[in-house]
Amino acid sequence: METGKKTLILDLHKIGALKFGEFKLKSGATSPFYIDLRSIISYPAIIKNIVSLLKAELADKKFDVITGIPYTALPLAAQVSVEIDTPLVYQRKEVKAYGTGKLIEGHFKEGQTCLIIDDLITTGESKFEAAEGMEHAGLKVHDFVCLIDRSFNGEEILATKGYKLSSIITVEDMISVLGAEGKLDVELAQKVREFVATPVDKPLKKFADRVESTTSPMTRKLMDAMLRKQSNLVLSLDVEDTASFFEILEAAGPEIFMVKTHVDIMKDFNGSFVPRLKALAERHDFIIFEDRKFADIGSTVRKQFRSGVYKIADWAEYVTVHMIAGEAILDGLFGDLEIPRSGFLLARMSAKGNLISETYTRQVLEVGKRRKECVSGYIGHGANVDDIKRFRNKIPQDQLLLMPGVNLDTKGDGLGQQYLTVEDAIEGGADAIIVGRGIVASADPGAEAKRYREAAWNAFQSKNK
């Protein structure tokens, strides 16, 4: 091993960027090592060595501009760009809300090639996100260079999309150098090897196995209903008059396992609405899901949920929740309830130009993972099958993913709604599809609901063979 790499490993260990022992990861797994390179910016000698190693790695690669994935790799890429006299660009975490509204900062021409630098590779997810952003702006991406490869099969993962991965050092390099220097014992080194040799992302289990491992009664109730009714279709019944509401629901009821209502848009809501809805739900064996999208402080949402004109908690077993107000909203909604209720968190939206960022999505999922007793799953859209798969991989297997923006016949509505095919949604990992206008606006809602149910359930069965 060349001197620069050996020196880097020893220096990273010395400053605590490489740690060995027992560390709890976000996934819940316990890792025998932990890598945190954020502090390297405070060590100029280490930065100089890294830049030298990166320059050598880039020598045989062709590119027009260079970038680093924020935050740790961005200062490295900036230093390298100066050293090799190549323009730097970078992708903002969020689209600029004023001025030009740009996502990619820096000067470049459409069709140019961008090389991407990052500090680590584990699953490859952030690499795909970075590449998509650059490609959306008109740049081409062929190569990634990472400082440390700590992945199970990062090179193969990136190769599935035609990208090439080069890494400066590997976990085996670290084990070899630190072991030889007496800084890592043989037993711990073996634990590290075994941990790295285990895939990070486990394939989605068959649905029947997921049902059996689900401990939340409210989530289990949904899963059982899907299997009993042989339907993974949620009807989004957003109409404004009770006559149309019940006419459509009567026709579509036999095909759905859940109806998503929006009671506050009803122009003629009265005391008979809820009894009629509950009676129809019992007759056709579907579950009631109110799309209230609660998004206020705990004391306010408690009143919105339990009292007022609609008294939603009395009849809706599931509701939608925005997490913008923080985790306490769940206590406001579900704390001290006498009857079991549960929520679906809005993690992504299908409306074009919505302001939900990937950072916000990750924070929503983290809350949901902690609160499985009152969070049955998530509402989320995806751009394509691969995007949905990456999203689904972040969600615990004992929680559900319901996907809006699904249509058998159209790709959009001219008002910002973006549609996916039923097959793409299920193949990506959606457990159920939410369909509104595709059924509600049809001449025969019952027949259309049947068409959607059959398409979605056939795709679901194929995926769960």
C-alpha positions as CSV (number, residue, x, y, z in Angstrom):
1,M,0.0,0.0,0.0
2,E,1.3,3.4,-0.9
3,T,2.5,5.7,1.9
4,G,-0.2,8.3,1.4
5,K,-3.1,5.9,1.9
6,K,-1.4,4.3,5.0
7,T,-0.8,7.8,6.5
8,L,-4.4,8.7,5.8
9,I,-5.8,5.7,7.6
10,L,-3.6,6.3,10.7
11,D,-4.4,10.0,10.7
12,L,-8.1,9.3,10.5
13,H,-7.9,6.9,13.4
14,K,-5.8,9.3,15.4
15,I,-8.4,12.1,15.1
16,G,-11.3,9.8,15.9
17,A,-12.8,9.7,12.4
18,L,-12.4,5.9,12.4
19,K,-13.8,4.3,15.5
20,F,-14.1,0.7,16.5
21,G,-16.4,-0.9,19.2
22,E,-20.2,-1.0,19.3
23,F,-22.2,1.7,17.6
24,K,-26.0,1.9,17.1
25,L,-26.9,2.9,13.5
26,K,-30.0,4.7,12.3
27,S,-31.2,1.3,10.9
28,G,-31.2,-0.1,14.4
29,A,-28.3,-2.4,13.7
30,T,-25.2,-2.5,15.9
31,S,-22.0,-1.9,14.0
32,P,-18.5,-2.8,15.2
33,F,-17.1,0.4,13.6
34,Y,-18.1,3.9,12.8
35,I,-16.8,6.4,10.2
36,D,-17.4,10.1,10.6
37,L,-15.3,12.3,8.3
38,R,-17.0,15.6,9.0
39,S,-14.1,16.8,11.3
40,I,-11.4,16.4,8.7
41,I,-11.9,20.0,7.5
42,S,-10.1,21.1,10.7
43,Y,-6.9,19.3,9.8
44,P,-5.1,20.9,6.8
45,A,-2.4,18.2,6.6
46,I,-5.0,15.5,6.3
47,I,-6.9,17.5,3.6
48,K,-3.7,18.0,1.6
49,N,-3.1,14.3,1.7
50,I,-6.6,13.5,0.6
51,V,-6.5,16.0,-2.2
52,S,-3.2,14.4,-3.4
53,L,-4.8,11.0,-3.4
54,L,-7.9,12.2,-5.2
55,K,-5.8,13.9,-7.9
56,A,-4.0,10.7,-8.6
57,E,-7.2,8.8,-8.8
58,L,-8.7,11.3,-11.3
59,A,-5.7,11.2,-13.6
60,D,-7.1,8.7,-16.1
61,K,-10.7,10.0,-16.0
62,K,-12.3,12.3,-18.5
63,F,-14.7,15.1,-17.2
64,D,-15.5,18.7,-17.8
65,V,-16.7,19.8,-14.3
66,I,-16.4,18.4,-10.8
67,T,-18.6,18.3,-7.8
68,G,-18.7,17.0,-4.2
69,I,-21.8,15.7,-2.4
70,P,-22.6,18.1,0.4
71,Y,-21.5,18.4,3.0
72,T,-18.3,16.5,3.7
73,A,-17.1,16.0,0.2
74,L,-17.8,19.5,-1.1
75,P,-14.7,21.2,0.4
76,L,-12.6,18.3,-0.9
77,A,-14.0,18.7,-4.4
78,A,-13.4,22.5,-4.2
79,Q,-9.8,22.0,-3.3
80,V,-9.3,19.4,-6.1
81,S,-11.0,21.7,-8.6
82,V,-8.4,24.4,-7.9
83,E,-5.5,21.9,-8.0
84,I,-6.5,20.5,-11.4
85,D,-7.9,23.8,-12.8
86,T,-11.3,22.3,-13.5
87,P,-14.6,24.1,-12.8
88,L,-16.6,23.2,-9.7
89,V,-20.4,22.9,-9.6
90,Y,-22.5,21.8,-6.7
91,Q,-26.1,20.7,-6.1
92,R,-28.1,22.6,-3.5
93,K,-29.9,20.6,-0.8
94,E,-33.0,22.4,-1.7
95,V,-34.0,24.4,-4.8
96,K,-33.3,28.1,-4.3
97,A,-36.5,29.8,-3.2
98,Y,-35.7,33.2,-4.6
99,G,-33.8,34.8,-7.5
100,T,-33.0,32.2,-10.2
101,G,-34.4,29.3,-8.3
102,K,-31.5,27.1,-9.4
103,L,-30.7,23.6,-8.0
104,I,-27.2,23.4,-9.5
105,E,-24.8,26.3,-8.7
106,G,-21.9,27.1,-11.0
107,H,-21.3,27.6,-14.7
108,F,-21.6,24.6,-17.0
109,K,-22.9,23.7,-20.5
110,E,-25.6,21.1,-21.2
111,G,-24.0,17.9,-22.3
112,Q,-20.8,18.3,-20.3
113,T,-19.6,15.5,-18.1
114,C,-19.5,15.8,-14.3
115,L,-17.3,13.7,-12.0
116,I,-18.8,13.3,-8.5
117,I,-16.7,13.0,-5.3
118,D,-18.0,11.7,-2.0
119,D,-16.5,10.8,1.3
120,L,-18.2,7.4,1.8
121,I,-20.3,4.8,0.0
122,T,-22.6,2.5,2.0
123,T,-25.7,1.9,0.0
124,G,-25.2,4.1,-3.0
125,E,-28.5,5.9,-2.4
126,S,-27.0,9.4,-2.1
127,K,-24.9,8.8,-5.2
128,F,-28.0,8.1,-7.3
129,E,-29.7,11.2,-5.9
130,A,-26.6,13.3,-6.8
131,A,-26.4,11.9,-10.3
132,E,-30.1,12.4,-10.9
133,G,-29.8,16.1,-9.9
134,M,-26.9,16.6,-12.3
135,E,-28.5,14.7,-15.1
136,H,-31.7,16.6,-14.7
137,A,-29.7,19.8,-15.2
138,G,-28.3,18.5,-18.5
139,L,-25.0,17.1,-17.3
140,K,-23.7,13.6,-17.9
141,V,-22.3,11.5,-15.1
142,H,-20.0,8.5,-15.6
143,D,-17.7,8.4,-12.6
144,F,-17.8,8.5,-8.8
145,V,-14.8,8.7,-6.6
146,C,-15.2,8.0,-2.9
147,L,-12.6,8.4,-0.2
148,I,-13.7,5.3,1.7
149,D,-15.7,2.3,0.4
150,R,-17.5,0.7,3.4
151,S,-20.2,-0.9,1.3
152,F,-21.2,-4.5,0.8
153,N,-21.3,-4.1,-3.0
154,G,-21.2,-0.4,-3.9
155,E,-19.4,-0.9,-7.1
156,E,-22.0,-3.4,-8.4
157,I,-24.9,-1.1,-7.2
158,L,-23.6,1.9,-9.2
159,A,-22.8,-0.3,-12.2
160,T,-26.5,-1.2,-12.5
161,K,-27.1,2.4,-13.7
162,G,-23.9,2.5,-15.8
163,Y,-21.8,4.4,-13.3
164,K,-18.2,3.5,-12.4
165,L,-17.0,3.7,-8.8
166,S,-13.4,4.3,-7.7
167,S,-12.4,4.4,-4.1
168,I,-9.2,5.5,-2.3
169,I,-9.3,3.1,0.6
170,T,-11.5,0.2,1.6
171,V,-12.5,-1.3,4.9
172,E,-10.0,-4.1,4.3
173,D,-7.3,-1.5,3.9
174,M,-8.1,0.0,7.2
175,I,-8.2,-3.4,8.9
176,S,-4.8,-4.3,7.5
177,V,-3.0,-1.0,8.4
178,L,-4.5,-0.6,11.9
179,G,-4.0,-4.3,12.6
180,A,-0.3,-4.1,11.7
181,E,0.1,-1.1,13.9
182,G,-1.5,-2.8,16.9
183,K,-4.5,-0.5,16.9
184,L,-7.1,-3.1,16.0
185,D,-7.2,-6.6,17.5
186,V,-7.9,-9.8,15.5
187,E,-11.3,-10.5,17.0
188,L,-12.7,-7.0,16.3
189,A,-11.2,-7.0,12.9
190,Q,-13.2,-10.2,12.1
191,K,-16.4,-8.6,13.4
192,V,-15.8,-5.7,11.0
193,R,-15.3,-8.0,8.1
194,E,-18.4,-10.0,8.8
195,F,-20.5,-6.8,9.2
196,V,-19.3,-5.3,5.9
197,A,-20.0,-8.7,4.2
198,T,-23.7,-8.4,5.2
199,P,-26.0,-6.6,2.8
200,V,-27.3,-3.3,4.2
201,D,-30.6,-3.3,2.4
202,K,-32.6,-6.5,2.9
203,P,-35.0,-7.4,0.1
204,L,-38.7,-6.6,0.9
205,K,-40.1,-9.7,2.5
206,K,-43.2,-11.5,1.1
207,F,-46.3,-9.7,2.4
208,A,-47.6,-12.7,4.3
209,D,-44.3,-12.8,6.3
210,R,-44.5,-9.1,6.9
211,V,-48.1,-9.5,8.3
212,E,-46.9,-12.1,10.8
213,S,-44.0,-9.9,12.0
214,T,-46.2,-6.8,12.5
215,T,-46.8,-6.0,16.2
216,S,-49.1,-2.9,15.8
217,P,-52.7,-4.0,16.0
218,M,-53.8,-1.1,13.8
219,T,-51.3,-1.8,11.0
220,R,-52.1,-5.5,11.2
221,K,-55.8,-4.7,10.8
222,L,-55.0,-3.0,7.5
223,M,-52.9,-5.9,6.2
224,D,-55.5,-8.5,7.2
225,A,-58.2,-6.4,5.4
226,M,-56.1,-6.4,2.2
227,L,-55.7,-10.1,2.2
228,R,-59.3,-10.8,3.2
229,K,-60.7,-8.6,0.5
230,Q,-58.0,-9.4,-2.0
231,S,-57.7,-5.7,-2.7
232,N,-54.9,-3.1,-2.3
233,L,-57.0,-0.3,-3.7
234,V,-57.7,2.9,-1.7
235,L,-60.5,5.1,-3.1
236,S,-59.8,8.8,-2.7
237,L,-63.4,10.0,-2.7
238,D,-63.0,13.8,-2.8
239,V,-66.5,14.9,-3.9
240,E,-68.5,17.8,-2.5
241,D,-72.0,16.5,-2.2
242,T,-73.3,13.6,-0.2
243,A,-75.5,12.2,-3.1
244,S,-72.5,11.8,-5.4
245,F,-70.4,10.5,-2.4
246,F,-72.6,7.6,-1.5
247,E,-73.5,6.8,-5.1
248,I,-69.8,6.3,-6.0
249,L,-69.0,4.6,-2.8
250,E,-71.9,2.1,-3.1
251,A,-70.6,1.2,-6.6
252,A,-66.9,1.0,-5.7
253,G,-67.2,-0.4,-2.2
254,P,-67.0,-4.1,-3.2
255,E,-63.6,-3.4,-4.9
256,I,-61.7,-1.4,-2.2
257,F,-60.2,-2.2,1.1
258,M,-60.2,1.4,2.3
259,V,-61.9,4.7,1.4
260,K,-60.1,8.0,1.9
261,T,-62.6,10.8,2.7
262,H,-62.2,14.5,2.8
263,V,-65.1,15.5,5.0
264,D,-64.4,19.2,5.2
265,I,-65.1,19.7,1.5
266,M,-68.6,18.4,1.8
267,K,-71.1,21.2,1.1
268,D,-74.1,19.4,2.7
269,F,-72.6,17.5,5.6
270,N,-75.2,16.7,8.2
271,G,-75.9,14.3,11.1
272,S,-76.8,11.4,8.8
273,F,-73.4,11.3,6.9
274,V,-71.3,9.4,9.4
275,P,-74.0,6.7,10.2
276,R,-74.5,6.1,6.5
277,L,-70.7,5.9,5.9
278,K,-70.2,3.5,8.7
279,A,-73.1,1.3,7.6
280,L,-71.7,1.1,4.1
281,A,-68.2,0.3,5.4
282,E,-69.6,-2.6,7.4
283,R,-71.7,-3.9,4.4
284,H,-68.9,-3.8,1.9
285,D,-66.0,-4.6,4.4
286,F,-63.8,-1.5,3.9
287,I,-62.0,0.8,6.3
288,I,-62.5,4.5,6.7
289,F,-59.5,6.8,6.3
290,E,-60.0,10.6,6.7
291,D,-57.6,12.7,4.7
292,R,-57.5,15.6,7.1
293,K,-53.8,16.2,6.8
294,F,-53.4,17.4,10.4
295,A,-50.5,19.9,10.6
296,D,-50.8,22.1,13.7
297,I,-49.6,22.1,17.3
298,G,-50.8,19.2,19.6
299,S,-53.5,21.0,21.5
300,T,-55.1,22.3,18.2
301,V,-55.0,19.0,16.3
302,R,-56.5,17.3,19.4
303,K,-59.6,19.5,19.1
304,Q,-59.7,19.2,15.3
305,F,-59.6,15.4,15.6
306,R,-61.9,14.8,18.5
307,S,-64.4,17.6,18.6
308,G,-65.9,20.4,16.3
309,V,-68.5,19.7,13.7
310,Y,-67.0,16.5,12.4
311,K,-65.7,14.6,15.5
312,I,-63.3,12.7,13.2
313,A,-61.9,10.4,15.9
314,D,-65.4,8.9,16.4
315,W,-65.5,7.3,12.9
316,A,-62.2,7.5,11.0
317,E,-59.8,4.8,12.1
318,Y,-56.9,6.3,10.2
319,V,-55.9,9.8,9.3
320,T,-53.2,11.6,7.4
321,V,-50.6,13.7,9.3
322,H,-48.0,16.3,8.2
323,M,-45.0,16.3,10.5
324,I,-44.1,20.0,10.0
325,A,-45.2,20.7,13.6
326,G,-42.9,18.0,15.0
327,E,-43.4,14.7,16.8
328,A,-45.7,16.2,19.5
329,I,-48.5,16.3,16.9
330,L,-48.8,12.5,17.3
331,D,-49.3,12.9,21.1
332,G,-51.9,15.5,20.4
333,L,-53.8,13.3,18.0
334,F,-53.5,9.8,19.5
335,G,-52.6,10.3,23.2
336,D,-55.2,9.2,25.7
337,L,-57.7,8.0,23.1
338,E,-60.2,5.5,24.4
339,I,-60.5,3.9,21.0
340,P,-57.5,2.8,18.8
341,R,-56.6,5.1,15.9
342,S,-53.6,5.4,13.7
343,G,-52.0,7.7,11.2
344,F,-50.2,7.8,7.9
345,L,-47.4,10.4,7.6
346,L,-47.1,12.5,4.5
347,A,-43.5,11.7,3.5
348,R,-43.6,12.7,-0.2
349,M,-46.2,14.4,-2.4
350,S,-47.1,13.8,-6.0
351,A,-47.9,17.4,-6.9
352,K,-45.2,18.9,-9.2
353,G,-43.2,21.6,-7.4
354,N,-44.1,20.6,-3.9
355,L,-41.7,21.8,-1.2
356,I,-41.0,18.5,0.6
357,S,-37.3,17.9,0.4
358,E,-35.3,14.6,0.9
359,T,-34.1,15.9,4.2
360,Y,-37.6,16.4,5.4
361,T,-38.7,13.0,4.1
362,R,-35.9,11.3,6.1
363,Q,-36.9,13.2,9.3
364,V,-40.5,12.1,8.8
365,L,-39.5,8.5,8.4
366,E,-37.3,8.7,11.6
367,V,-40.3,9.8,13.6
368,G,-42.5,7.1,12.1
369,K,-40.0,4.4,13.0
370,R,-40.1,5.5,16.6
371,R,-43.9,5.7,16.8
372,K,-45.1,2.5,15.2
373,E,-47.9,2.2,17.8
374,C,-49.7,5.1,16.1
375,V,-48.1,5.3,12.7
376,S,-49.2,2.6,10.3
377,G,-47.2,3.9,7.4
378,Y,-46.5,6.6,4.9
379,I,-48.0,8.4,1.9
380,G,-45.4,8.9,-0.7
381,H,-44.9,9.3,-4.4
382,G,-42.0,8.2,-6.6
383,A,-40.7,9.4,-10.0
384,N,-40.1,5.9,-11.3
385,V,-39.6,2.3,-10.1
386,D,-36.0,2.8,-9.0
387,D,-36.9,6.0,-7.1
388,I,-39.8,4.1,-5.3
389,K,-37.5,1.2,-4.4
390,R,-35.0,3.6,-2.8
391,F,-37.9,5.2,-0.9
392,R,-39.4,1.9,0.2
393,N,-35.9,0.7,1.4
394,K,-36.0,3.4,4.1
395,I,-39.4,2.2,5.4
396,P,-39.6,-0.5,8.1
397,Q,-41.2,-3.7,6.6
398,D,-43.9,-3.7,9.3
399,Q,-45.2,-0.4,8.1
400,L,-47.1,0.3,4.8
401,L,-46.5,2.5,1.9
402,L,-49.6,4.0,0.2
403,M,-48.9,5.6,-3.1
404,P,-51.0,8.4,-4.6
405,G,-50.7,9.7,-8.2
406,V,-51.5,6.4,-9.8
407,N,-53.5,6.2,-13.0
408,L,-54.1,3.5,-15.6
409,D,-54.6,5.9,-18.5
410,T,-53.0,9.4,-18.1
411,K,-49.6,10.8,-17.0
412,G,-50.9,14.2,-15.6
413,D,-53.8,16.5,-15.1
414,G,-52.4,19.8,-16.2
415,L,-52.7,21.1,-12.6
416,G,-49.4,19.7,-11.3
417,Q,-50.5,16.2,-10.5
418,Q,-48.0,13.6,-11.8
419,Y,-49.2,10.0,-12.4
420,L,-47.5,6.6,-12.3
421,T,-48.7,3.3,-13.7
422,V,-50.2,0.8,-11.3
423,E,-47.5,-1.8,-12.2
424,D,-44.6,0.7,-11.6
425,A,-46.0,1.7,-8.2
426,I,-46.3,-1.9,-7.0
427,E,-43.1,-3.1,-8.5
428,G,-41.3,-0.2,-6.8
429,G,-42.6,-1.4,-3.4
430,A,-46.0,0.4,-2.8
431,D,-48.3,-1.8,-0.8
432,A,-51.4,-0.1,-1.9
433,I,-52.4,2.5,-4.5
434,I,-54.6,5.6,-3.9
435,V,-56.9,6.4,-6.8
436,G,-59.2,9.3,-7.0
437,R,-60.2,10.9,-10.3
438,G,-59.4,7.8,-12.3
439,I,-62.5,6.2,-10.6
440,V,-64.5,9.2,-9.4
441,A,-64.6,10.9,-12.8
442,S,-65.4,7.8,-14.8
443,A,-68.9,7.1,-16.2
444,D,-69.0,3.8,-14.4
445,P,-67.1,4.1,-11.0
446,G,-67.9,0.5,-10.0
447,A,-66.4,-1.0,-13.2
448,E,-63.4,1.4,-13.1
449,A,-62.8,0.5,-9.5
450,K,-62.8,-3.2,-10.4
451,R,-60.3,-2.5,-13.2
452,Y,-58.0,-0.8,-10.8
453,R,-58.3,-3.4,-8.2
454,E,-57.6,-6.2,-10.6
455,A,-54.6,-4.5,-12.0
456,A,-53.2,-3.6,-8.6
457,W,-53.9,-6.9,-7.0
458,N,-52.4,-8.9,-9.9
459,A,-49.2,-6.8,-9.7
460,F,-49.2,-7.3,-5.9
461,Q,-49.6,-11.1,-6.2
462,S,-46.9,-11.3,-8.8
463,K,-44.5,-9.4,-6.5
464,N,-45.4,-11.6,-3.5
465,K,-45.1,-15.1,-5.1
